[in-house]
Amino acid sequence: MPFVKPGTEFPIEMMHFDSQVPPGIHAPYSGIYKCTNCGYEVASAVDFNLPQRDGDRRHEKWTCSGPFKWQLVALAIQLPESQEI
């Protein structure tokens, strides 16, 4: 889980964090996803496939067993293309 500055407020809808997505499909949002079974975390950009247990050796090392899904735990802030950092 990422560390954040205490008291920081993000103007986002919390419903993004409630959904769980199956392994191997496109990430609906850019951010950090946590395995609902073993707690392993991965970072993914929107529209990139979330790992499947069989295809990610790092996840296998967490001894994840049984069915699992990915749940968003940290949403990446999306800036409009017109804004520069």
Secondary structure as UniProt FT lines:
FT   TURN            6..7
FT   HELIX           14..17
FT   STRAND          20..21
FT   TURN            23..24
FT   STRAND          31..35
FT   TURN            36..38
FT   STRAND          41..44
FT   TURN            46..47
FT   HELIX           53..55
FT   HELIX           57..60
FT   TURN            61..63
FT   STRAND          70..75
FT   TURN            81..82
//
